[in-house]
């Protein structure tokens, strides 16, 4: 093998290594889940705790569930959404996770006692405002 052939072979080997490293880096970045900001997560957790404490029922896709089941479902949905984008505020959580079904497009509803059901977006937004006004969690500006 000539000196020129060895140089070409060496460059090809370096290129192959660089391409392999870039491919691994892309796969690692693509597989990493986006993280909800700590402040947003604290508010989301408090908001879901308020839902559970309310004793209200949560409707999704035509079926009523107790608030504990609703919280578990919404946390699963949050984990799924975090695989795609970071949730930066409780408002973003409400609009992208807790307002309706990503499968059917149907709005979720909340029913408390004998009161008529209301859209989960409205109920959660009102509870978030109450939580913030009571000083239950630091306010997070929506993005």
Residue pairs with C-beta under 8 A, 6 or more apart in sequence:
1 9
33 79
33 82
33 83
34 82
34 83
34 84
34 85
34 86
34 87
35 82
35 86
36 44
36 78
36 82
36 86
36 87
36 88
36 93
37 86
37 87
37 88
37 89
37 140
39 138
39 140
40 87
40 88
40 89
40 90
40 92
40 93
40 140
41 87
42 137
42 138
43 89
43 90
43 128
43 131
43 137
43 138
43 140
44 78
44 87
44 90
44 93
46 131
46 136
46 137
47 90
47 93
47 124
47 127
47 128
47 131
48 71
48 74
48 75
49 71
50 127
50 130
50 131
51 58
51 67
51 70
51 71
51 110
51 124
51 127
52 67
52 68
52 71
53 67
54 67
54 112
54 127
55 67
55 112
55 113
56 67
56 110
56 111
56 112
56 113
56 123
57 64
57 65
57 66
57 67
57 70
57 110
57 111
57 112
58 64
58 65
58 66
58 67
58 69
58 70
58 73
58 108
58 109
58 110
58 120
59 65
59 108
59 109
59 110
59 111
59 117
60 70
60 73
60 101
60 106
60 108
61 101
61 103
61 104
61 106
62 106
64 111
65 73
74 97
74 98
77 97
77 98
77 102
78 87
78 93
78 97
81 87
81 96
81 97
85 96
87 93
87 96
87 97
88 140
88 142
88 143
89 140
89 141
89 142
89 143
90 128
90 140
91 125
91 128
91 142
92 142
92 143
94 120
94 121
94 124
94 125
94 128
95 121
98 108
98 120
98 121
98 124
99 107
99 108
99 119
99 120
99 121
99 124
100 106
100 107
100 108
100 120
100 121
101 107
101 108
107 119
107 120
107 121
108 119
108 120
108 121
109 117
109 118
109 119
109 120
110 117
110 118
110 119
110 120
110 123
110 124
111 117
111 118
131 137
132 139
